[in-house]
Amino acid sequence: MKEQIAKMKENSLKEIEKCIDEKQLNEVKVKYLGKKGELTVILRGMETLQPEERPIIGKLVNQVRDELETLLQKKENEFKRKELEKKLETENIDVTEPSKKIKLGTLHPITQIINEVEEIFLGMGYQIADGPEVEKAIYNFDKLNTPPDHPARDLQDTFYITENILLRSQTSPVQARVMETQKPPIKIICPGTVYRSDSVDATHSPVFHQIEGLVVDKNVAMTDLKGTLEMFAKKCLGENTKIRFRPHHFPFTEPSAEADVSCFVCGGKGCKVCKGEGWIELLGCGMVHPNVLKFCGISPEEYSGFAFGFGVERIAMAKFGIDDMRLLYENDARFLKQF
Ligand code: DAH
């Protein structure tokens, strides 16, 4: 019996060594250690042995089984490692291979103008404020000294959600929100989207962008407004830009003005961009109406301020020479790529 076991051990070890993959290894395992395997059969045959021989043979069989199992395991690990190595080799990433070109977008002309204007005003010590696009009528109109019978409140001009809630028709309501929550000195600009019930054409869109400005402090004068706008115009449109005020009316400023800039294309001689005028209308502005200060909890006896507001599209169109506003909203990459 001992010889039979020794022979079996020798054969099985040889067979294991010869295996070239996990499948063969498994076959050898079944052949010797399986339910009907050779070692199992030997174990069963132990009944026929003399009682004193049984422990000796039993021990031997166990030793051989341990040995076989250890070798099988070792071989199996080896095969697994080799397989993994092969996989890693075939799945190797060639980092030197040229990558796919990612097409980079460009900032939209409107975003570019907003960024530029923000930079200019941040440089003058302003902060950027923000407010909701779905706004209460009280902020869009009432607190801005725009009474219920004002034409701007008409259904034909403004998109209403309910009687008292609307899509803001200007960025001016942010003025009221800031004045209510901050104490002077206040120096803010607020870029944002605004909505008006206008039909689309080359110079109108029901959705467009404005930038609002507000300064409230002690002794703020109209000259401060003019100086600020002149500085802004020079930085944004060129060092030689001049500015002029024309009288105008806005409910929330008194006095109010419209500011024009000398045409930055022809320098004031008259060209296509300024339509022969030499001047381009830039924005609305004025001294904050005492009622507005009062409605927002600021004493007009103690404080004064100026405000201004302008359309971003208008500046973008003038600066980039775009003659149709609709081009700005079509998202045609061939158009946008140019800026
Ligand atoms: N909100 C005005 C508009 O949409 C623009 C404007 C004019 C804003 C004068 C101002 C201002 O702050 O003082 O036409």
Residues whose N, C-alpha, C, O or C-beta is under 5 A from the ligand:
A	BS01	DAH	S169 Q170 S172 G213 F250 T253 G284 C285 G286 A307 F308 G309
